[in-house]
């Protein structure tokens, strides 16, 4: 541990104050439901419980792309989960996603209904269910999954790392902002180098890897998520 510190950690950490800046009211060190509330269920087989965050947008893009292909079985009901109000900690939502994060999907066309949580898992589930946006060949599928898992593993550094300390933390600290800005710049360079030789992340065809990556990195570049375009020089 560095000797140059303005904070000395206790021997055992305890949760005695809210932490998390803008999202402090929904952060807690335990899982499980905080209140009883059933989830709404619509008329279509697919029930999506989500919010328009980058992770939530991934699944909406996939469902809309499936519908654009004329796959009517992909019709869905979308239900808003207000994470600022703690909807993700309701008993109904926790039953679908024990991790209390959006998005979550319930496929009622199966008996019993199939729950799917984690945005990447939902994309794979839908791609396999409907046979779309997912390469058939082993090598091509491996490339698609490699980039999908790259996105899933990389964006916590963009969101929970850079985004938190740059945009949401109670105050700005130079070290974590510089540390995560460097990593985000490196990730953008990975994407630039890959896309310099191919139209899509996994090759010549549009796949779930692109759907997963665009809501984070595409929006970062085009719309300035976290209001950081100038700072990151993208």
MOCORBEL-V514544 format. One record per residue. N is the residue number from 0. SS is DSSP state (a for helix, b for strand, c for the rest). NEAR is the number of other C-alpha atoms within 10 Angstrom. D_LAST is the distance of its C-alpha to the last C-alpha in Angstrom with 2 decimals. Layout:
# MOCORBEL-V514544
N:SS:NEAR:D_LAST / N:SS:NEAR:D_LAST
This chain:
# MOCORBEL-V514544
0:c:5:33.91 / 1:c:4:32.62 / 2:c:6:35.29 / 3:c:7:32.86 / 4:c:8:32.35 / 5:c:6:32.71 / 6:c:6:33.56 / 7:c:9:36.34 / 8:c:8:36.22 / 9:c:7:39.61 / 10:c:6:41.46 / 11:c:5:40.91 / 12:c:7:38.05 / 13:c:8:39.27 / 14:c:8:37.66 / 15:c:6:39.03 / 16:c:8:36.17 / 17:c:12:33.36 / 18:c:15:29.99 / 19:c:16:26.53 / 20:a:15:25.70 / 21:a:13:25.05 / 22:a:14:26.44 / 23:a:15:29.34 / 24:a:13:31.96 / 25:a:16:31.20 / 26:c:12:30.77 / 27:c:12:33.91 / 28:c:6:35.01 / 29:c:6:37.21 / 30:c:11:36.96 / 31:c:16:39.23 / 32:c:19:40.03 / 33:c:13:40.61 / 34:b:12:42.49 / 35:c:12:44.29 / 36:c:14:42.81 / 37:c:11:43.01 / 38:c:18:40.12 / 39:c:13:40.59 / 40:c:16:41.31 / 41:c:13:41.07 / 42:c:10:42.92 / 43:c:15:40.63 / 44:c:18:40.68 / 45:b:22:37.05 / 46:b:22:36.23 / 47:b:25:32.60 / 48:b:25:32.06 / 49:b:23:28.48 / 50:c:18:25.99 / 51:c:15:22.76 / 52:c:12:20.51 / 53:a:20:18.10 / 54:a:22:21.06 / 55:a:21:23.44 / 56:a:20:21.55 / 57:a:25:21.74 / 58:a:26:25.51 / 59:a:20:25.77 / 60:a:17:23.76 / 61:a:22:26.17 / 62:a:20:29.22 / 63:a:15:28.32 / 64:a:16:27.65 / 65:a:21:31.04 / 66:a:15:32.71 / 67:a:11:31.24 / 68:c:10:33.02 / 69:c:10:36.21 / 70:c:14:36.61 / 71:a:10:38.51 / 72:a:13:39.10 / 73:a:21:35.49 / 74:c:16:36.36 / 75:b:21:35.39 / 76:b:15:35.81 / 77:b:18:32.80 / 78:b:15:33.64 / 79:b:14:31.44 / 80:c:23:31.24 / 81:c:14:30.43 / 82:a:16:29.12 / 83:a:12:29.29 / 84:a:10:33.01 / 85:c:16:33.61 / 86:a:22:34.42 / 87:a:27:33.11 / 88:a:25:36.03 / 89:b:19:38.72 / 90:a:20:41.34 / 91:a:18:40.54 / 92:a:25:36.86 / 93:a:22:37.59 / 94:a:16:40.10 / 95:a:18:37.36 / 96:c:22:34.68 / 97:c:16:36.21 / 98:c:15:32.77 / 99:c:23:32.32 / 100:c:21:28.76 / 101:c:24:27.65 / 102:c:28:27.86 / 103:b:25:31.41 / 104:b:26:33.46 / 105:b:21:37.23 / 106:b:18:38.82 / 107:c:16:42.29 / 108:c:12:43.33 / 109:c:10:44.38 / 110:c:7:47.40 / 111:c:8:46.65 / 112:c:12:43.23 / 113:b:13:40.28 / 114:b:16:37.66 / 115:b:20:34.18 / 116:b:21:31.54 / 117:c:19:28.10 / 118:a:22:25.60 / 119:a:22:25.54 / 120:a:15:29.34 / 121:a:20:29.61 / 122:a:27:27.55 / 123:a:18:29.82 / 124:a:15:32.89 / 125:a:22:32.22 / 126:a:19:31.31 / 127:a:14:34.57 / 128:a:10:36.60 / 129:a:13:35.75 / 130:c:13:35.06 / 131:c:19:31.78 / 132:c:22:28.21 / 133:c:22:29.53 / 134:c:21:30.69 / 135:c:12:34.41 / 136:c:9:34.67 / 137:a:9:34.53 / 138:a:10:32.02 / 139:a:16:29.71 / 140:a:14:30.06 / 141:a:14:29.35 / 142:a:17:26.08 / 143:a:25:25.12 / 144:a:20:26.20 / 145:a:15:24.45 / 146:a:20:21.03 / 147:a:25:22.15 / 148:a:14:23.26 / 149:a:15:20.12 / 150:a:20:18.21 / 151:a:17:21.04 / 152:a:10:21.09 / 153:a:15:17.42 / 154:a:20:16.28 / 155:a:13:18.79 / 156:a:17:16.71 / 157:a:19:13.72 / 158:a:19:16.18 / 159:a:12:19.28 / 160:a:18:17.75 / 161:a:24:14.48 / 162:a:21:14.94 / 163:a:23:18.55 / 164:a:23:18.46 / 165:a:23:15.59 / 166:a:18:16.78 / 167:a:17:20.29 / 168:c:16:22.28 / 169:c:14:25.17 / 170:c:9:23.80 / 171:c:13:20.86 / 172:c:11:21.58 / 173:a:9:19.79 / 174:a:10:20.68 / 175:a:15:19.41 / 176:a:18:16.09 / 177:a:14:15.56 / 178:a:13:17.01 / 179:a:21:14.90 / 180:a:22:11.54 / 181:a:13:12.66 / 182:a:17:13.64 / 183:a:21:10.55 / 184:a:14:8.66 / 185:a:12:11.86 / 186:a:18:11.94 / 187:a:16:8.75 / 188:a:12:10.51 / 189:a:11:13.63 / 190:a:14:12.49 / 191:a:12:11.30 / 192:a:10:14.67 / 193:a:15:16.65 / 194:a:14:15.54 / 195:c:10:16.14 / 196:c:11:19.82 / 197:c:12:20.34 / 198:c:12:19.57 / 199:b:16:19.39 / 200:c:25:18.79 / 201:c:25:22.53 / 202:b:15:23.57 / 203:c:11:24.89 / 204:c:16:25.28 / 205:c:17:23.40 / 206:c:24:24.22 / 207:a:27:23.89 / 208:a:27:21.24 / 209:a:20:18.86 / 210:a:22:20.14 / 211:a:27:19.47 / 212:a:23:15.88 / 213:a:17:14.52 / 214:a:19:15.38 / 215:a:20:13.23 / 216:a:21:10.16 / 217:a:14:10.42 / 218:a:15:10.83 / 219:a:19:8.02 / 220:a:17:5.66 / 221:a:10:8.58 / 222:c:12:10.41 / 223:c:16:8.77 / 224:a:18:11.22 / 225:a:15:12.61 / 226:a:13:11.36 / 227:c:18:8.62 / 228:a:15:5.44 / 229:a:9:6.80 / 230:a:10:8.16 / 231:a:14:5.59 / 232:c:8:3.80 / 233:c:12:0.00
